[in-house]
């Protein structure tokens, strides 16, 4: 299964108009443009790529505390692997934190610690 890709967009620094083409954004408001990311399903514009990718993903519910997490969040990986999130129970077996953090980083998100 391939990972969904966010749509790369550009925003003018002066008029804040969003463009699908980098050259069009540069010509519109010289000289500075900002990179943004669009959700591949609904088209909502986000500042971070991981936000755009996880925008329309289905939620993962922790069976212990009933909190909902986006499929791209580290807590969703914890629920899938260990059966609970770190919000309701911060204690895991020795293998679980490393496995959760490794799978989260492998998903394309910026690596981070589970209980940080």
N, C-alpha and C positions, 0 to 999 in steps of 0.2 A: 504494500500500500504506500503510495507516494504522499509525502507531506504537502499540505496545501501551501501555496505560495501567496504572499501578499502582493498587491498591485502597487508598483512603485510610481509615485506621483511627485510633482514639484509645485511649491508655493512661492509666489513672488514676494519679495521682501517689502515692496511698497504698497501694492494694492491688495495683497492677501488672496489673490485669485489662484485656484488650484488648476494645474495643467497636467495632462497625460504625457506631454512631450517636454523634455528638458530644454531643448532649443527654443520652443515657444515661450516657456517661462522666462528664459534669459532675455529674449527679444522684448517681452512685455515690460519688464521692469529691470533694466540693467542696474547694477551688475550682479546683485546677489539673489540667489534662490535657495529655498530650503527643501530638503527631501522629506516626503511624507509617505505613508503607506495606506492603501485602501483595502478594505475587507474584500476577499475574492468572491464572497457570496452576496452581500448587501451593498457594497460600495462605500460604506461609511469610512471617512478619512481619520487616520490615527497618526500620532507622532512616532510611535514605536512599531517595528515590524511584528513583534510578538503580540502586541495588542490587536493588530489587524488580523493576524492569523487566528487568534482565539475569540474574535468578536462573535461569530455565529456558531461556535462549537457548542455541542450539547454539554449540559452541566453534569458533574459527577457529585453525587450526594454521599456524605459520610454516614454510614449506618449507625454510628454511635451518637452523634450529636445533631444530625440532620442538616448540617451546613452544606450549601451548594458551592461548588468550585468549578471554574471553567476548565475544560479539558487540558489546557496548556499550563495550568498553575501547578506549582510543586506539591501543594496539598492534594490535588487530584491524583498525582502519581502515588502519594502516600496511601490514599484510600485504595487504589487499585492493587498496590503491592502488599501493604500491611493490614488493610482492612479498617483503618481509621486514620484521621488526620492528626496533626500535631497540636491543633487547638484544643481538642477535647482530651487527648492523651499524648503527652510529649515523649513517652517511653516506647522504645522499639527494641527488637532483638539486635544483636551485634551486626548482623548482615543487612538489615533493612535500611538504615540511613545511607549507607554507601550505594546500595542498589537503587534507592529512590533518587539520590542526587545524580548518579550516573545516567539513569534513564531520562531524567529531566534535562541534563546537559546535552544528551544525545538527540533530544527532540528539537534542538536548535535554539533553545533559550539560553540566556546568559547564565553560566553556572553560579549557583548559590547554595548556601547551607540550609538544611532542612529546619533546624531549630534556631536559626539566627534571627 
